[in-house]
Structure formats: structure tokens, C-alpha cells
């Protein structure tokens, strides 16, 4: 039973932060174990202070949040494990990397990865893009022999930037709908806002941190460093062709994009409703990544000469690795969900909306602080959108800028309570410190650069 007296959810946040740092950083427990204990601990604190939150809920809600997380990322991560292992060990990822280098030159490999990640993330969720691009970053590192920090940053920055600024990516699309702003204007302003943020966070910061942080290749997603390096030394004639190599990525993106396109445009083209059920199925990321995984696995079998039984065993090993990653990622989300159950999001939002500052900065602050406190970028963006929507009419500039400010705030400082942090860490084969220096830093840079860009653009081109 909750204790009936005034309680600040900031206390719950402080306790959760202290526990997770103690378990993961000081005691160095396995990530899944540490996050589980931290989630239970936050749940117990909620049981003491939050009305209608019983002690049994500390366990029950943790398990439910974990299950919800697995429902969202379980199949995609397991299929991504097959895609990653298959593309890396068949040589398909290496073939794509060499294609990039032949087009832009080895010195511009980071630009190729950055641009590809940015474009792919427009119709596809961030996590799906990272699943597909991480094998390319690892193969590029094996090919070049250095610059892994740079490659991870540009892939992450490209996908994360588009994810929060450019509809029809779901986050900004939902915020634009809540605010009630024209989608075409939002897309245009989103692209203009995303470019400088992606450049600064990806190319500028990526090259800066790469000169100061040497991240080695490590075994990840069922593939060893030795296997990657062996593929990097192969003659191009011994690798799959470009079209076969890139087919898993193309399949995943086209299938998911088809669902996004139909959902976005059927209000203007009613005839699309006839195919909506079909694309809703094949465009679901679970189905799309399964189809992509099968394409990658067939290439793996064709180009390695493995027997069917050995091939099946290798795919099973990849699934074991993917299962661990899925569990860690889902429990990171559960930890964030238990923090959110303390009421910290509305608590912070209520405080910030009373500050006497500009609406754009207020929106950014609300989204940013809620994001840091409870982990979910989408939840932070929707919280801020719900608060700011009634005030949007008071803006002297286009309301699309309000969507961008909210997106920028919601992207800030991905850390232990964000499932995306653990996804990047585990799939990229990074340590916690390396993830903080690359992923957490770049999400913060995107946020701040995005806000500055919005303030400048809204002053120069108000579009009101």
C-alpha cells in the first residue's frame, strides 16, 4: 500500500539511477541481471509511494513490460541475428562495402554508411535500420582495419536523426497529427532540420571521437572477429554479387516502406485501401525481417559450401546470440517503464510548462527531461505533444517547428533506461563506456543541434 504523503517522482528516478549504476558499472553484473534487479527495485519504491501500485505490481509490471518489449523487438532481433551472421559470413556485407568504396572511395566510407542509414530510416523504424546497417559497419571495419567508432556513429546518427524529424517515420508523424500541422510542410522542415543535425552528430562528431577512441572488433551476433577478417581478405570474385548481397536490405526496406506508404497516402488515394491488408501483413517489421532473413540465409548456404546440418547449427548459434540481445534490450525498456510508472513524466512536464520561456524551448525541455527520466523517445515526444498542442495556436511561426522542437528533445541522451542503448551496445559489440561515448553522445548532439536549427530557421523563415 502506498504511503499517503507528498512524494516527488524525482526520488524514484534518483534511486533507480543509483541502483543501475551500482549494478552495471560498479559491480559489473551481466546487463540482463542488473537491469532486472534495477526494475524490481524501482517497482518496490513505486509500491511505497505511488497510489494503486501494490508490492506485487513490482514483479508483475516488470514482467509485463519485459513481455511487451519482447513482443516489439523479439522476432526482429532474432531475424536480425540471422541476417547479420548470414551477410557477414557469406561475404555479402563485404561485397556491399566494396561496392560503396568503389563509388565514393575508401576515404569516404563513412559518408556512404551515413547517407544509406539516413535514407533507409525515413520509411523504417530506427531499430530495423540499425539491424541492417550494423553488419555493414562491422564489415567496413574489417576491410579498412580501423575507424569502427566512426562507422558506428555515422550509422547511428543517420538513422536516429531521421527517426525523430522526418515523417512518415512514426514518431514525428504522431506528433504532427497531435499538433494538427500539415504533413507536407512538416516533411519539408523535417528534412531541413535533420540534415545539419545528422552532419554534426554523424560526420563531425564521428570523426572527432574516432580520433580519440579506438574500438576493436569483437565477436557479436554469432560471428567471430577472425571470420570477419577472413572475409575481408577474400577476392571479390569469391563473394556474392551485389544484387544478391543487398537483397535482404532491399527486401526489408521495400516491404516496410510499402506499409508506411499505403498508411500515409490512402487518405488521398482511397483505392489503396484494397491492398492495405496485404501490405499491413508483409510490411510488418516481424514479417519483413523474416523474409529478409530467409534471403540472407539462402545466400549464406549457397556461398559457404556448408552442409545443411552445419548451416542449421550455425543459424541456431546466431539465434542464441540474438536471444540474449533481445532479452537485454527488452529489460532495458522494462526498467524505463517502471520509472515511467512513478509518474515522473507528467510530474516533470507540469513543472516545465509553468516556466516563462518560449514555446519552442519549452516543448524541447519537456520532451528532453521526460526522455532522460523514463527512456522512451516516443513516450517523451507524445507527452510533450499532448501538453503543447493546446498552446500551438499561440505560436508566431509554423507549427511544424513545434514538431521539430519536440522531436529534438525526445532524442536526447539515450542511456541505460532506453532499450535503444542496449540494442546499439549489443549488436555493435561495444562496452558500456564505448556506447556512452558514441551512441549517448550522438543522440545528445542531435538534440541540441536540432533545437538550434529550429530556432534559427523559425527566425529566418517563420512560415506563419
ZAKOLTI-961157 format. One line per 2 residues: number of its first residue (from 0); their letters; for each residue x, z, y of C-alpha. Coordinates in steps of 0.5 Angstrom, whole numbers. Example, Ala and Ser with C-alpha at 12.3 -4.5 7.8 and 13.67 -1.06 7.14 Angstrom:
<atoms>
0) AS) 25,16,-9 ~ 27,14,-2
</atoms>
This chain:
<atoms>
0) XX) 0,0,0 ~ 3,-2,7
2) XX) 4,4,12 ~ 0,4,18
4) XX) 4,3,24 ~ 8,-2,28
6) XX) 13,-6,25 ~ 17,-11,27
8) XX) 18,-17,22 ~ 25,-18,25
10) XX) 27,-11,21 ~ 25,-15,15
12) XX) 29,-21,17 ~ 35,-17,18
14) XX) 34,-13,11 ~ 33,-20,8
16) XX) 40,-23,11 ~ 44,-17,10
18) XX) 42,-17,2 ~ 43,-24,1
20) XX) 50,-24,5 ~ 52,-18,1
22) XX) 50,-21,-6 ~ 52,-28,-5
24) XX) 58,-27,0 ~ 61,-20,-2
26) XX) 59,-19,-9 ~ 59,-27,-10
28) XX) 54,-27,-15 ~ 51,-33,-18
30) XX) 47,-36,-13 ~ 40,-36,-17
32) XX) 41,-29,-19 ~ 43,-27,-12
34) XX) 37,-31,-9 ~ 32,-28,-14
36) XX) 34,-21,-12 ~ 34,-22,-5
38) XX) 27,-25,-5 ~ 25,-19,-9
40) XX) 28,-14,-4 ~ 24,-18,2
42) XX) 18,-17,-2 ~ 19,-10,-3
44) XX) 20,-9,4 ~ 13,-13,5
46) XX) 10,-8,1 ~ 11,-2,5
48) XX) 10,-5,12 ~ 5,-11,11
50) XX) -2,-10,10 ~ -5,-13,4
52) XX) 1,-14,1 ~ 2,-10,-5
54) XX) 8,-8,-9 ~ 6,-12,-15
56) XX) 6,-18,-10 ~ 13,-17,-9
58) XX) 14,-20,-16 ~ 8,-25,-16
60) XX) 9,-28,-10 ~ 17,-29,-11
62) XX) 15,-33,-18 ~ 9,-37,-15
64) XX) 14,-39,-9 ~ 19,-41,-14
66) XX) 14,-45,-18 ~ 11,-48,-12
68) XX) 19,-50,-10 ~ 20,-53,-17
70) XX) 13,-57,-17 ~ 16,-60,-11
72) XX) 23,-61,-13 ~ 24,-60,-20
74) XX) 23,-67,-23 ~ 26,-71,-17
76) XX) 32,-67,-18 ~ 32,-68,-26
78) XX) 32,-75,-25 ~ 37,-75,-19
80) XX) 42,-72,-24 ~ 41,-78,-29
82) XX) 41,-83,-23 ~ 48,-79,-21
84) XX) 51,-79,-27 ~ 49,-86,-29
86) XX) 51,-89,-23 ~ 58,-85,-23
88) XX) 60,-86,-30 ~ 57,-94,-31
90) XX) 61,-95,-25 ~ 55,-97,-21
92) XX) 56,-93,-15 ~ 64,-95,-15
94) XX) 61,-102,-14 ~ 57,-101,-8
96) XX) 62,-97,-5 ~ 67,-103,-6
98) XX) 61,-107,-3 ~ 61,-103,3
100) XX) 68,-103,4 ~ 68,-111,4
102) XX) 63,-111,9 ~ 66,-106,14
104) XX) 73,-105,12 ~ 75,-99,9
106) XX) 77,-95,15 ~ 69,-96,17
108) XX) 67,-93,10 ~ 63,-87,14
110) XX) 59,-92,18 ~ 57,-95,12
112) XX) 54,-89,9 ~ 52,-86,16
114) XX) 48,-93,17 ~ 45,-93,10
116) XX) 43,-86,10 ~ 39,-86,17
118) XX) 35,-92,15 ~ 33,-90,8
120) XX) 31,-83,11 ~ 25,-87,15
122) XX) 20,-88,9 ~ 23,-83,5
124) XX) 24,-75,4 ~ 31,-72,6
126) XX) 32,-70,-1 ~ 31,-76,-4
128) XX) 35,-80,0 ~ 41,-75,-1
130) XX) 40,-75,-8 ~ 41,-83,-8
132) XX) 47,-82,-3 ~ 51,-77,-6
134) XX) 54,-81,-11 ~ 56,-86,-6
136) XX) 59,-81,-2 ~ 63,-78,-9
138) XX) 65,-85,-11 ~ 68,-86,-4
140) XX) 72,-80,-4 ~ 75,-82,-11
142) XX) 76,-89,-8 ~ 79,-87,-2
144) XX) 82,-81,-4 ~ 81,-77,2
146) XX) 75,-75,7 ~ 70,-72,3
148) XX) 68,-67,9 ~ 67,-74,13
150) XX) 63,-77,8 ~ 58,-71,6
152) XX) 57,-70,14 ~ 55,-77,15
154) XX) 50,-78,9 ~ 47,-71,11
156) XX) 47,-73,19 ~ 44,-80,18
158) XX) 38,-77,13 ~ 37,-70,17
160) XX) 36,-74,24 ~ 31,-79,22
162) XX) 27,-74,18 ~ 25,-70,24
164) XX) 25,-75,29 ~ 22,-82,27
166) XX) 15,-83,24 ~ 13,-84,19
168) XX) 17,-79,16 ~ 12,-74,14
170) XX) 15,-68,19 ~ 14,-72,26
172) XX) 8,-76,23 ~ 4,-69,22
174) XX) 7,-66,29 ~ 5,-73,32
176) XX) -2,-72,29 ~ -3,-65,31
178) XX) -1,-66,38 ~ -5,-72,39
180) XX) 0,-77,41 ~ 0,-85,40
182) XX) 4,-86,34 ~ 8,-93,36
184) XX) 11,-89,42 ~ 13,-83,38
186) XX) 17,-88,33 ~ 20,-91,39
188) XX) 22,-85,43 ~ 24,-82,36
190) XX) 29,-88,35 ~ 32,-87,41
192) XX) 33,-79,40 ~ 35,-80,33
194) XX) 41,-85,35 ~ 45,-80,39
196) XX) 44,-74,35 ~ 46,-78,29
198) XX) 52,-81,32 ~ 54,-74,35
200) XX) 53,-70,29 ~ 55,-75,24
202) XX) 61,-79,26 ~ 63,-75,32
204) XX) 63,-68,28 ~ 64,-71,22
206) XX) 71,-74,24 ~ 73,-67,27
208) XX) 71,-63,22 ~ 74,-68,17
210) XX) 81,-67,20 ~ 80,-59,19
212) XX) 77,-59,13 ~ 80,-62,6
214) XX) 74,-61,1 ~ 76,-63,-6
216) XX) 72,-67,-11 ~ 69,-62,-16
218) XX) 65,-63,-23 ~ 58,-64,-21
220) XX) 51,-67,-23 ~ 54,-67,-30
222) XX) 60,-72,-28 ~ 68,-69,-28
224) XX) 73,-71,-23 ~ 77,-75,-28
226) XX) 71,-79,-30 ~ 70,-81,-22
228) XX) 78,-82,-21 ~ 78,-87,-27
230) XX) 72,-91,-25 ~ 75,-92,-18
232) XX) 81,-95,-21 ~ 78,-100,-25
234) XX) 78,-107,-24 ~ 72,-110,-20
236) XX) 70,-115,-26 ~ 69,-109,-31
238) XX) 64,-106,-26 ~ 56,-108,-26
240) XX) 54,-113,-21 ~ 52,-111,-14
242) XX) 45,-112,-15 ~ 44,-108,-22
244) XX) 48,-103,-19 ~ 44,-102,-13
246) XX) 37,-103,-16 ~ 36,-95,-17
248) XX) 37,-94,-10 ~ 32,-100,-8
250) XX) 27,-99,-13 ~ 26,-91,-11
252) XX) 26,-93,-3 ~ 21,-99,-4
254) XX) 17,-95,-9 ~ 16,-89,-4
256) XX) 16,-94,2 ~ 10,-97,-1
258) XX) 6,-91,-1 ~ 8,-89,6
260) XX) 7,-96,9 ~ 0,-96,6
262) XX) -2,-89,8 ~ 1,-90,15
264) XX) -3,-97,16 ~ -9,-97,12
266) XX) -13,-95,19 ~ -11,-101,22
268) XX) -12,-105,16 ~ -18,-103,11
270) XX) -16,-108,6 ~ -10,-104,4
272) XX) -15,-98,1 ~ -16,-103,-5
274) XX) -8,-102,-7 ~ -8,-94,-4
276) XX) -9,-91,-11 ~ -4,-95,-14
278) XX) 2,-94,-9 ~ 0,-87,-9
280) XX) 2,-86,-16 ~ 8,-91,-16
282) XX) 10,-89,-9 ~ 10,-81,-11
284) XX) 17,-79,-11 ~ 17,-76,-18
286) XX) 15,-83,-21 ~ 19,-87,-16
288) XX) 25,-83,-18 ~ 24,-83,-26
290) XX) 23,-91,-25 ~ 30,-91,-21
292) XX) 33,-86,-27 ~ 31,-91,-32
294) XX) 34,-97,-29 ~ 40,-93,-28
296) XX) 41,-90,-35 ~ 40,-97,-38
298) XX) 46,-100,-33 ~ 50,-94,-36
300) XX) 48,-95,-43 ~ 50,-103,-42
302) XX) 57,-102,-38 ~ 60,-96,-42
304) XX) 59,-98,-49 ~ 57,-91,-52
306) XX) 52,-91,-58 ~ 45,-89,-57
308) XX) 46,-82,-59 ~ 52,-81,-55
310) XX) 48,-84,-49 ~ 43,-79,-50
312) XX) 47,-73,-51 ~ 50,-75,-44
314) XX) 44,-75,-41 ~ 42,-69,-43
316) XX) 48,-66,-40 ~ 46,-69,-34
318) XX) 39,-65,-34 ~ 42,-59,-36
320) XX) 46,-59,-29 ~ 40,-62,-26
322) XX) 36,-56,-28 ~ 41,-51,-25
324) XX) 41,-54,-19 ~ 33,-55,-19
326) XX) 33,-47,-20 ~ 38,-45,-15
328) XX) 34,-50,-10 ~ 27,-47,-11
330) XX) 29,-40,-11 ~ 32,-41,-4
332) XX) 26,-44,-2 ~ 22,-38,-5
334) XX) 27,-33,-1 ~ 25,-36,5
336) XX) 17,-36,3 ~ 18,-28,2
338) XX) 21,-28,9 ~ 15,-32,12
340) XX) 10,-27,8 ~ 13,-22,13
342) XX) 9,-25,19 ~ 16,-27,22
344) XX) 14,-34,24 ~ 7,-32,28
346) XX) 11,-26,31 ~ 17,-30,34
348) XX) 12,-35,36 ~ 8,-30,40
350) XX) 14,-27,44 ~ 17,-34,46
352) XX) 10,-37,48 ~ 10,-32,54
354) XX) 17,-34,57 ~ 16,-37,63
356) XX) 20,-43,61 ~ 19,-51,61
358) XX) 14,-53,56 ~ 19,-58,52
360) XX) 24,-52,52 ~ 19,-47,50
362) XX) 17,-52,44 ~ 24,-52,42
364) XX) 25,-45,42 ~ 19,-43,38
366) XX) 21,-48,32 ~ 28,-46,32
368) XX) 27,-39,32 ~ 22,-40,26
370) XX) 26,-44,23 ~ 32,-40,23
372) XX) 28,-34,21 ~ 24,-37,15
374) XX) 28,-43,13 ~ 23,-49,12
376) XX) 24,-54,18 ~ 17,-57,16
378) XX) 13,-50,17 ~ 17,-49,23
380) XX) 15,-56,26 ~ 8,-55,24
382) XX) 8,-47,27 ~ 11,-50,34
384) XX) 6,-56,34 ~ 0,-51,33
386) XX) 2,-47,39 ~ 4,-52,43
388) XX) -2,-57,42 ~ -7,-54,47
390) XX) -2,-54,52 ~ 1,-61,51
392) XX) -4,-64,57 ~ 0,-60,62
394) XX) 6,-64,61 ~ 8,-69,66
396) XX) 12,-73,61 ~ 9,-77,55
398) XX) 7,-72,50 ~ 12,-76,45
400) XX) 17,-72,48 ~ 14,-65,46
402) XX) 14,-68,38 ~ 22,-69,39
404) XX) 23,-63,42 ~ 19,-59,36
406) XX) 23,-64,31 ~ 30,-62,34
408) XX) 28,-54,34 ~ 26,-55,27
410) XX) 32,-58,24 ~ 37,-52,27
412) XX) 41,-48,23 ~ 40,-49,15
414) XX) 42,-43,12 ~ 41,-39,6
416) XX) 33,-39,6 ~ 33,-46,6
418) XX) 32,-50,0 ~ 36,-56,3
420) XX) 42,-52,4 ~ 42,-50,-4
422) XX) 41,-58,-5 ~ 47,-60,-1
424) XX) 51,-55,-4 ~ 50,-56,-11
426) XX) 49,-64,-11 ~ 55,-64,-7
428) XX) 59,-60,-11 ~ 61,-55,-5
430) XX) 63,-48,-4 ~ 58,-44,1
432) XX) 63,-44,6 ~ 64,-51,6
434) XX) 56,-52,6 ~ 56,-48,12
436) XX) 62,-52,16 ~ 59,-58,14
438) XX) 51,-58,13 ~ 49,-52,17
440) XX) 54,-54,23 ~ 51,-61,23
442) XX) 44,-59,23 ~ 45,-55,29
444) XX) 49,-60,33 ~ 43,-65,31
446) XX) 38,-60,34 ~ 42,-58,40
448) XX) 44,-66,42 ~ 36,-68,40
450) XX) 34,-63,46 ~ 39,-65,51
452) XX) 37,-72,49 ~ 30,-71,50
454) XX) 31,-67,57 ~ 35,-73,59
456) XX) 30,-78,57 ~ 24,-75,60
458) XX) 27,-74,66 ~ 29,-81,67
460) XX) 23,-85,63 ~ 17,-80,63
462) XX) 12,-85,61 ~ 7,-81,63
</atoms>
